[in-house]
Amino acid sequence: MAKRKSSRSIKAQSIPKGKGSQGRQAIVIGIGAIVLVAIIVGFLALRNSQAQAPTSQAPTAAGDIPGVQAFTGLAQDHVTTTVNYPQTPPVGGPHDPVPQTCGVYTDQIKNEHGVHSLEHGAVWITYQPSLPGDQITYLQNLTKQSDHRLLSPYPGIDSPVIITAWGYQLRLDNANDPRLMQFIQKYEQGPTTPELGAECVGETRTLKQLGQ
């Protein structure tokens, strides 16, 4: 009789084991559902953030230099016609097949040539013609220190000095602002240059000399 009781006892004890297995299975399914929901939520959040990204050529704050604006979605087409650039001076976009030779100019240059120079890694310093003479001299000396610097007056700009690289621009109240040199050090032949290593050599005439 003791053996029969023992057998029934063993059978009785085997029943909860099945229920425990079902419980573990339910836990695994629950965890899987939570992970799936987390993945879906993460995907939707990423898609939403991408949809709210800056549109093409829209300015955004850039880098660790206060005041620098960044522009994206700039075309690199070569054209022989006049381009209506959305920025003044332009920060990139379609441009003349010939870059402007880097250096110092005392008259305004053609936008389309200047933009091609930006594509080659040049920084283009423009200034209001009314800028004090000592500041112009400083900018001229600064420009001559590198073969990827371009300087020219630009009538009608809204700041005394504006420095531009491909996709980046900074407005300054005077040429002595330390951010000018910081911008040059960061963006002249910088890692964001579309055609890094290309020479800044080509057109040498100004708008006046081109009859424009």
Number of C-alpha atoms within 10 A of each C-alpha: 5 6 8 9 10 11 11 11 11 11 11 11 10 11 10 11 11 9 11 11 11 12 12 11 11 12 12 11 11 12 11 12 12 10 11 12 12 11 12 11 11 12 11 11 12 11 10 11 9 10 10 8 9 13 12 11 18 13 17 15 13 14 13 9 14 10 15 19 18 19 21 18 13 14 12 15 11 14 13 11 10 12 14 12 14 12 12 15 21 22 26 29 24 20 25 23 15 19 24 26 23 26 20 18 17 13 17 19 23 19 23 26 21 29 28 28 33 33 26 24 26 32 30 28 26 24 28 18 19 10 15 12 10 10 15 22 12 12 22 20 12 15 20 15 10 13 14 24 26 28 26 23 22 21 14 12 16 15 14 21 26 23 25 28 31 30 23 25 26 20 20 18 13 17 23 13 11 10 18 20 13 12 21 20 12 14 20 23 24 18 11 16 19 16 15 15 11 15 16 24 16 15 18 15 17 18 12 11 11 10 7 8
